[in-house]
Amino acid sequence: MIKVIFIILSLFLTFNAFADGAKISELQKESKADNDGKLYLKGFHHLNAPHAINSVSLSDKSIVGDKSFRFEVNNGECGQEPKWSDCENERERSELYYSWKSNQFGKPDDEQWKKEKWYRFFVFIPKEHNILAPSQTSIIQWKRKKPSRVIIMFRYHHGGLYFDMNGDTFLPDAFYHLKYDKDMREQWTEILFNTNWHPDKDKGFMKVWIDGKMKIDYKGVANYKSKKELNLRFGMYSSGLDRYRKAFNESKHKKRVIYFDGVRGETNCQKLLNDNKRCEELLSQEVKVYKLYRPFNWKGTKKLQPYDLKTLNKPAYKKSQN
């Protein structure tokens, strides 16, 4: 009975506010002030830890408007629900849920497949952010529903930022390197992502630009067959934390901090950026070299080398599960 009461209280706190953090209404106000377009900030992830020190807050550090979202995760900041516990599964997180304003009245709902979408994120990695590799951290992810499975993630791992066509939907799971960690510290990085979430291999696509340079140009299945509903969440989500403790003989997880600003979603590039010339320039680019890292090639745990990457002269697209 006590455990049930604790879980209900945790869920209540998750969708309202955290200790020393911002209320969801304050974050929604800031999201609208930054012109979030078709995106709608729905709430805190229900597995954010209710006892977190400063899970999600507003910061004066910004590139769009006056404020940005600051995410923080510390050792032991994990949550639980009736059928799942991050604490028992080596995970910690601080994430926000987003939905899509899908109808003429702007009512937010889950995103739908087969329609083109454009997304923009500005990400800032401060000096105090600690990378806990060989555990893994997602900073942006889209998941399909019923059952809940990951489609893609933007990961922050050893060596920097990666695009993960996730093993829940694609085989084999692999990371495509986007930008080095040393080039992301103490500055804003722009991430642009374009897809149509289409399950047909002849119609689907995914494109990624980092600071205006195309890094991913994928054509093929972009969603799992028959899964029409999906949603976005971003912030920080660490998993496999036992790998970090074993590799470095640590008992606690170091502090992680990341900032997001100017998060926006639209149905085409012109609406997203309000700059036709820039859109034409973005879409005229090609990707000639991909850098690939396969996170599961190593057995057990090990201290990873800074840039353990394989260079590909052409895209190595993965076969999708259908």
C-alpha positions, 0 to 999 in steps of 0.5 A, a space after each residue: 500500500 505504501 509503495 502504491 501511494 509513493 508511486 501515485 505521488 511520484 506521478 503527480 509530482 512528475 507532471 507538475 514540478 520538481 524540487 528547485 525546478 520549473 513548473 510545467 506552466 512556466 516551461 510551456 510559456 517559454 516554449 510558446 515565447 520561442 515560437 515552437 510552431 506545431 510542437 506542444 510541450 505536454 509535460 514532464 516524463 513520468 519517470 523523471 525522479 520526483 526527488 531530483 535536485 534541479 531536473 528541468 529549469 529555466 536559464 538565462 543562457 540562450 540563443 533564441 529569446 531570453 531563456 533556455 531549458 536547463 536539464 540536470 541529472 545527478 546520481 540516484 535521480 531515477 523514477 518508477 511507475 507501477 510496471 517499470 522502475 528506472 532505478 532497478 534497470 540502471 537508468 536515470 533521466 530528465 526529459 520533457 514530452 512533446 506532442 503535435 498540433 495536428 488539427 485546425 484548432 491546434 489541439 495537441 495530439 500524438 504525431 502521425 506517420 506519412 507526413 513530412 515534418 521538420 524539427 529544429 533544436 539548439 543544444 548547448 553542452 557546458 563544461 560541467 557535463 560528464 559523459 558516462 560512457 560506456 553507458 549511453 545517453 539519449 538527448 532527443 528521441 522519437 518513440 512509436 506507441 503500442 508497444 512503446 519502441 524507439 525509432 531514432 535517437 540523437 545520442 551524446 556518447 564518447 566522442 560527441 553527438 551521434 544519430 542512432 537508427 535504433 535497434 528497436 526499429 532498425 537492424 543492426 543498431 549503429 551510431 552515425 557520428 555528427 559532431 565531436 564533443 570538443 567542438 560542442 563544449 560551451 557553444 550552441 549547436 543547431 540540429 535540423 531533422 527532416 523526415 516523413 516517418 513513412 514505413 514504405 522503403 520507397 517513400 521514407 526518408 530522414 535527413 540531418 543537418 548540424 550547424 547547416 551541414 548535411 550529415 545524414 541523407 537516408 532513403 528507406 523505411 522511416 517508421 515501423 510498419 503499422 505503427 501510426 502514432 509516435 511522440 517526441 521527448 528530449 532532455 537526458 536519458 542515461 541507460 546501462 549505467 552499470 557499464 560505467 560503474 564497472 569500467 571505471 570502478 565507480 560507485 556513483 554517477 557524475 552530474 550531467 547538464 545540458 541546455 536546449 533552446 529554440 525547439 520548433 516543429 513545422 511541416 516544411 523548411 520555409 515555415 521552420 526557418 522563414 528563409 527560402 534561400 537557406 532552405 534551398 542551400 540545405 536541400 542542395 547538399 550531399 553526404 559523401 562520408 559517414 563515420 560509424 560507431 557500433 556500440 555493441 561490438 565490444 563485449 562486457 564493459 571497457 574504457 572506450 577510446 575517445 573516437 572509436 569510429 569507422 569511416 564509410 565512403 558511402 552510406 551504410 543503411 541498415 535493413 529494417 524489420 518489417 
